[in-house]
């Protein structure tokens, strides 16, 4: 399943990823810090959705209340909530 998410409170303006067999795949951010996004994507690639959300939730960026990892966690939690309700 391909997911497009509009992040809030961070430099990146768009987040896209796939969920395949319960794992996060093909993570891409638009805007923001390219190097950090590539590192985040490499670390989370193939990780179970629940595990990635748990590990990334609550990470902040400087004075911001969120971060790119946190917004990925929010998007994953939204996916889980929407798909567990079905």
Secondary structure, 3 states (H helix, E strand, C coil): CEEEECCCCCCCCEEEEEEECCEEEEEEEECCCHHHHHHHHHHHCCCEHHHHHHHHCCCCCCCCCCCHHHHHHHHHHHHHHHHHCC
